[in-house]
Amino acid sequence: METPFVILLVDDDTFILEVLRIQLERALPEHITVERALSPREAIEMLEDWKKDSFQELALIVSDYLMPEMLGSDFLLKANELFPKARKMMLTGQAEMENVLRVLHEMSLFRYLSKPWEPAMMNKAVLAAVEDFIHYYQMEKKLEECLSKSV
């Protein structure tokens, strides 16, 4: 059985969330699920719950930049504290380059994509991020296995 992986989408626009969810679910393998949060606060609660007891591995967080309660750049920095290994992407039509550069510098943003996005480009970027995470995850598991055998 394959390890279940999850992608978290964060945007205050329900239409954007739903369109992106449908698009990605059509493009991704079945063992990758897509979850949604309408605000950074809701997303942080979800992340804290996953941290406590989840059988899924959080592979990717895709966040809008401009949201009412918190900028996507600030949210991604908080999310990085909880899930430093998960890949992060920012999606927006309104980001200030200064904030994008800050996030790139502080936590290695995997990609920055603008709205409106080209579906094929979005699918390719998300798949690349998830594949990168899965590769890292598998290598880490093999290393743990080797270390446990040598002890």
C-alpha positions in Angstrom: 0.0 0.0 0.0 1.3 3.4 -0.9 1.8 6.1 1.7 -1.0 8.6 1.6 0.2 12.1 0.9 -1.7 15.4 1.2 -1.7 18.8 -0.3 -3.1 21.8 1.5 -4.6 24.7 -0.4 -5.1 28.0 1.4 -7.1 30.9 -0.1 -9.8 33.1 1.1 -11.6 32.8 -2.2 -13.9 29.7 -2.3 -14.1 29.7 -6.0 -10.3 29.6 -6.4 -10.0 26.8 -3.9 -12.7 24.7 -5.6 -11.3 25.2 -9.1 -7.8 24.4 -8.0 -8.9 21.4 -6.0 -10.8 19.9 -9.0 -8.0 20.6 -11.4 -5.4 19.0 -9.1 -7.5 16.0 -8.2 -7.8 15.2 -11.9 -4.1 15.5 -12.5 -2.7 13.7 -9.3 -2.4 10.0 -8.5 -5.1 8.6 -6.2 -2.8 8.3 -3.1 -2.5 12.1 -3.0 -5.4 14.0 -1.5 -6.2 17.7 -1.7 -7.5 19.5 1.4 -8.6 23.1 1.6 -8.6 26.0 4.1 -10.4 29.3 3.7 -8.0 31.2 5.9 -4.5 31.0 7.4 -6.0 30.5 10.9 -8.1 27.5 9.7 -5.0 26.1 7.9 -2.8 26.5 11.0 -5.5 24.6 13.0 -5.5 21.8 10.4 -1.7 21.7 10.5 -1.6 21.5 14.3 -4.1 18.6 14.1 -2.1 16.8 11.5 1.0 17.2 13.6 -0.7 15.4 16.5 -2.1 12.4 14.7 -2.2 12.0 11.0 -1.5 8.9 9.0 -0.9 11.1 5.9 2.3 12.9 5.0 1.9 16.6 4.2 3.8 17.0 1.0 2.8 20.5 -0.2 1.2 23.7 1.0 -0.1 26.1 -1.7 -1.1 29.5 -0.3 -2.5 32.7 -1.7 -0.5 35.8 -0.8 -3.2 38.4 -0.1 -5.7 37.3 2.5 -7.6 39.4 5.1 -6.2 38.1 8.4 -2.6 37.3 7.4 -0.4 37.5 4.4 0.4 34.3 2.7 4.1 34.9 3.2 3.6 35.1 7.0 1.4 32.1 7.0 3.9 30.0 5.1 6.6 31.0 7.6 4.4 29.8 10.4 3.5 26.6 8.5 7.2 26.0 8.0 7.7 25.9 11.7 5.2 23.0 12.0 6.1 21.2 8.8 9.6 22.2 7.7 9.9 19.3 5.2 6.7 20.0 3.3 7.2 21.9 0.1 5.6 25.4 -0.1 4.3 27.4 -3.0 2.8 30.9 -3.2 0.0 31.7 -5.6 -1.1 35.2 -6.2 -1.7 38.1 -8.5 -0.7 40.7 -5.9 2.4 39.8 -4.1 5.0 42.4 -3.3 8.4 41.0 -4.5 10.0 42.1 -1.2 7.7 39.6 0.7 8.3 36.8 -1.9 12.0 37.3 -1.5 11.7 37.2 2.3 9.9 33.8 2.1 12.4 32.5 -0.5 15.3 33.5 1.8 13.8 32.3 5.1 12.4 28.9 4.1 13.1 28.0 0.5 9.8 28.5 -1.3 9.5 25.8 -3.9 7.6 27.9 -6.4 5.9 31.2 -6.8 3.0 31.2 -9.4 0.8 34.1 -10.4 -3.0 34.3 -10.9 -4.5 33.5 -13.2 -2.4 30.4 -13.7 -2.0 28.2 -16.7 -3.5 24.8 -15.7 -0.7 22.7 -17.3 1.9 24.9 -15.6 0.2 24.6 -12.2 -0.2 20.8 -12.5 3.5 20.5 -13.5 4.7 22.7 -10.6 2.5 20.9 -8.0 3.5 17.5 -9.3 7.2 18.5 -9.2 6.8 19.7 -5.6 5.1 16.5 -4.5 7.6 14.2 -6.4 10.4 16.2 -4.7 8.8 15.7 -1.3 8.1 12.0 -1.9 11.7 11.4 -3.1 13.1 13.1 0.1 10.6 11.1 2.2 11.6 7.8 0.7 15.3 8.5 1.1 14.7 9.5 4.8 12.8 6.3 5.4 15.6 4.2 3.8 18.2 6.0 6.0 16.1 5.3 9.1 15.8 1.7 8.2 19.5 1.3 7.6 20.4 3.0 10.9 17.9 0.9 12.8 19.5 -2.3 11.4 23.0 -1.2 12.3 22.2 -0.6 15.9 
